[in-house]
Amino acid sequence: MTQSQGDGPSRRALIGWGGAGLALGAAAAGGAVAVTRGGEDSGPPDAGAGAAVAFHGPHQAGIATPVQDRLHFAAFDVTTTDRAEFVRLLKDWTDAARRMTAGKAVGEGAFGGLPEAPPDDTGEALGLKPSRLTLTVGFGPSLFRKFGLDARRPDALIDLPRFAGDALDATRSDGDLCVQACADDPQVAVHAIRNLARIGMGKVVIRWSQLGFGKTSSTTPDAQTPRNLMGFKDGTRNIAGTETGRLEKFVWVGEKDGPAWMTGGSYLVARRIRMHIETWDRTSLQEQEDIFGRDKGEGAPVGKAKERDEPFLKAMLPDAHVRLAHPDSNGGATLLRRGYSFTDGTDGLGRLEAGLFFLAYQRDVREGFVRVQRNLATDALNEYIQHVGSAVFAIPPGVRDQDDWWGRTLFSEEA
Amino acid sequence: MRAARLSAVTAVAVVSALTAVTGCTEKSDAKSGDRVITVTATDSECETSAKEISAGHVELAIENKGSKVTEVYILFPDDRVVTERENIGPGTKQRVTAEVKAGSYQIACKPGMKGDGIRQDLKVTGGKAAARDPRLDAAVAAYRKYAQEQADATLPLAKTFAEAVKAGDLEAAKKAYAPSRIGWERTEPVAESFGDIDPKVDVRADGLEEGQDPATDWTGWHRLEKSLWQDKKITDRDKQLADQLITDLTDWQNRVGKAEITPTSMANGAKELLDEVATGKVTGEEERYSHTDLVDFKANVEGAQKSYELLKPVAKENDAALVTELDKQFAALNTLLDKYRPNTTSYEFTSYDKVGAADRKELSDAVNALAEPLSKLAAAVAK
């Protein structure tokens, strides 16, 4: 099959669409992405338009959603021991998220209220567009322990084992719950986390947080594949947000997977990966390309001409990153990656405190991240990276409508 | 919403609109006699010739017929001073004038210049007096009294500290340092409202303004703290600073009663005390040499709690859920602080350099958990 740059639709044509003819027709007509499917009223909003992403749906937004440019990720610890109070917070958070993702201020707004009272909304997003803000909530293993919900904890939500080379900082790891805020405008993402943290005071506290920029993976294959801070294209083979079949197979928790409350949800592994970029930058081009198994300019796999050409793994060195991470080397294990680059100033030794904030969504942590990461023990890239933060979360299903709330299926009595 | 806002604003306007003016021109249509109230003070009585007067210029003609030196005040309902005359010796006469708007006032004589004084009501008619909540006036009056008590109690403790410095007794000075600050820390927002005292007594090295020389311009507690804990020696300059500290604190003690205090400023003052904790004490910046941050921390919380308790009856009517939350978070923070002192009757707290990062975060989180709802207290009393 001949492939062109805009071959996204033709790959998607094989999966779950009305027929290959329709998809190929779309490709022929210029490779449009936003092909309307049954049950969808429009395609994903365009990054430049600052539009809003729908908050309600069977799955939480911010997973299959086309990846936005910016991230503010926060992990929280729950301080209240009162389950009812925590549920109230989840409802308050849902209300605030509903408003903010639509581009509205929280509560009574940022001005015009009582002069003696601090405004409900912090105000820095006034006049900014929704900027495709998505807010995605997850529950860490420790949350189940805190509220005596061990019986409802999914088997797929394991405590991550120690991996070779881990240098984890406890203050940048774990958490009872998380909120991933993604938006095209960093101020919109930060505003969202800041206001949720404020609403949560006295009930939850921020344990750690991470700002990210320059998405390192794309869920829209027709767009240009982004590059990580090592200068290599990242996410060429990532799952696209429109690949319903692959999403069902690798990302969304199915009815038969259990527990029932997780149906439509997913599991998130977050890893703060520090890059030793100074030593990387002193590495020869040949070595850099050997380590990844792709060339730097085009992103083509070893021995191939184009980025999207099918990789021939045996042509790569045995310890090449792409070879070890590829589904074919991991029994088919495939992750939806949604990571971001970060630079958090410098480390006191004159080096940039920079790297990849890796975010991966999967249907089962054991079959997903754990499997791939174990295989990466011999990765040649390990000389230049270090995993310094780690967390894992169960991502509950989406908020269905105005009356629904984050985590209802776990916390409500009937579910 | 709108009405509540207006009433809050007018209440503040009334409180701040009045200032004592001396030697002002009298209205031409009034005989000066109409505008004079005779005040006859003795050691046990305070007689006034009028209980009612129309708004405008008023003059008190005071005679002290007692054996003690006395003071005479015109006071707002919340005990703020409209005008005053101090040091009226036995057998002497004094005059004092003021401009008063419509409202309820009191004239107070303080024989021996101590205590709440002997009070007489003075009703000022004409114009419109803003509706006032007597419970809030009582709260402000009680808080003013508290602030005065803290200042009064601080002076002897500060003198103990200053004497130890002047005696060159390093250990005794170190021991007396933190206790001398408690009253100040409890009522810091009131002291700060004067603007000129705080930079003299409570400034840190980093708080000096551009052009100020730490060697010559840095005064107050923290300069002495540095000498005692970091330099480990007491210089002649330090001995001068100890005297200066007492002078400045006496100034504070004399002015506390005149501070502008409103229900709103009390509520915001409580929040400000928590802000002090959040930005200075939790980080260990306030007491960077002595590491007595937790003593200040506790005093700040106590002062905030005092304001809150006085405003609580009104706040509860307007926002019961807020009061429930504040009760809970004050208790939680106090419980947490108690982990850092061997017994709850003493202000001997763990040295803050021994408090690790995780514990500091726990303290910081508890402060945020309290300060966030506390920021809503002002609105709950202004409604």
Interface residues (C-beta under 8 A of the other chain):
Chain A: T79 G113 L114 P115 E116 A117 P118 T171 R198 M201 G202 K203 V205
Chain B: M1 A4 R5 A8 V9 T264 A267 N268 E325 Q329 A357 K361 D365 N368 A369 L370 E372 P373 S375 K376 A378 A379 A382 K383
